[in-house]
Amino acid sequence: MQAYEAERLRPVNEIVAGTRSGGPKRVIDEVEARIADLPGQKFNDLGGILPFEARDAIVNGYSRLAGFSTAQVQ
């Protein structure tokens, strides 16, 4: 059991930390932070607030960490 814990503890802790700081919810949090100073908090172009590449890096970074990336599940 100790060997299993030694092998799995760090990766599992990284995934748990990733759920707190990554994934789709982080995209929402990032957009909200960036629009906080906009009048009425309205915008017409999400890409102007948080470009696709940044959104993709947030979501797919978590997916890779959790083992859900396309390459990992194929």
C-alpha positions, 0 to 999 in steps of 0.5 A: 500500500505504501508503494502505491501511495508513493507512486500515486500521491503526487499525480493525484494531488496535482489533479486536485490542485488543477481542478481548483485552478484550471478547467472550464470554470477557470475560463469563466473566472478569467473572463469575469476578472478581465471585464470587471472594469467594463461599463455594465460588464458587457462585451461583444467579442469574447476573443477580444477579452480572452483569445481562443489560444488562452482559453484553449491553453486553460482547458486543455492544460487541465485535460492533459493534467487529468489524463483526458487529452485526445492523445491520452485517451486514444 
